């Protein structure tokens, strides 16, 4: 069973996805679809939606990117917000600038095998 996230906004986002990916294509809704994890039962009959938008055609590339950057900066002011890849990027940058600490025991083990 799939559950919405984010309270009312998450539920509405889930509704929009169901309407666009299932209702328009005649596919099963999430609650009707079988399991992807077992071969038992009927086929899932899921639908797919490919939504292609050219932001440059609507807002202009520069305006769009500027707005996205402003939104992301504002979101990242909250310590609880995590964006995909952001933590990895921060850790990689820190490792590049500060180096990576390798425990003495690991160095000794590697030297013993060299």
TAHUHU-V525778 format. One record per helix or strand. SS is the DSSP state (H for helix, E for strand). FROM is the first residue (numbers start at 1). TO is the last residue. If there is no record, write none. Layout:
BEGIN
ss=<SS;SS>
from=<FROM;FROM>
to=<TO;TO>
END
This chain:
BEGIN
ss=<H;H;H;H;H>
from=<7;55;61;86;104>
to=<23;58;75;98;113>
END
